[in-house]
Amino acid sequence: MSVWLPSAPCTPRGCVEPTASAAAVPPAVLRLAAVGLLVLAGIALLPLGRWIPDGVVRRWCRWIVRAAGVRVRIAGATVPTGGLLLVANHISWLDVPLLAAVRPARMLAKAEVRRWPVAGALAARGGVLFIDRDRLRALPDTVAALAGVLRGGAAVAAFPEGSTWCGLARGHFRRAVFQAALDARVPVQPVRISYRNACGTPATAPAFVGDDTLLASLWRVASARGVVAEVEVRAPIRPGGHVDRRALAHAAQPEAAAGHQGGHHA
C-alpha cells in the first residue's frame, strides 16, 4: 500500500449490486459496441488532438458515457480557462470521461498504466501524466512537473483519494497534488461525482473497485438499467485563499460540497 495513494476497502462482492440478466444481454452488447466505436474514433483522431476544439472533446466524452447506457447530468459552476487543477472523488472508470466532459485536461495516472499493452502507449500519446505510487522520493519531482504544466496554462485532472470507492463510502483527499496548485498559483476546481438509480438511490453498479476487472465492470455498467451520472461542479477555489495544501485539500473535499444545483440530462 502506498502512503500517498492508499487502497480502498471496497470490493465487487462486498459493495457492488449485480446487474446481469438474460434480458439485459442484447442491449448490453449493443452498448459495448457503441462504446468501442467511439473509442476507436477517438484513437483515430488522436494525432489531431491539439486542433480539436474543447467543445468537441467534451461532447465526445459525454457520448461515451451515454453509449454505455448511463445518463449524464452536469450542474454547477462555470469552469475557468487557463491553468487549473480539476479534482474529483473516484468511483468508476466512467469518472475519467465525465471529468473531461467538464473540461478536457491532462489526466494523472499511476505509472503502471504506462506498461499496459496498447492502452499505455495511447495514454502517453494523449498527454497523460504518470505518477509512481511506490516511490515517495519521486514525489517532489512529480509535484514540480505538475506545477510546470499548470503554469503553462493547461488543466490537470486528478483523483486525490488515490483509489476508487464504491460510492457509498468515500476516502479523504491526499494533499500532495494540491501543492502543485499552490506552487503554480492556479485555481482548484472541485467536482463531485455520484451515480444514482432511476429511483434516486445510490447506484453501485458503475463502481470499479478492488480486484474488479475492466471487462467485468464494462459488462456490469452496460447491463444496468436507469443509471444516472450526476456531476456537480463546485465554485473554483481561487489561488491565495488557503495557506497550505492541507487546508486546500480539505476545502476541495466532496463532503464539503454545496447543496444540489439544477442541471440538464444527456
Buried (B, 14 or more C-beta within 10 A) or exposed (E): EBEBBBBBBBBBEEBBEEBEEEEBEEEBEEBBEBBEEBBEEBEEBEEEEEEBEEEEBBEBBBBBBBBBBBBBBBEBBEBBEEBBBBBBBBBBBBBBBBBBBBBBBBBBBBBEBBEEEEBBEBBBEEBBBBBBBEEEEBBEEBBEBBBEBBBEEBBBBBBBBBBBBBBEEBBEBBBBBBBBBBBBEBBBBBBBBBBBBEEEEBBBBBBBBBEBEEEBBBBBBBBBBEBBBBBBBBEBBEBEEBEEBEBBBBBBBBEEBEEEEEBEEB
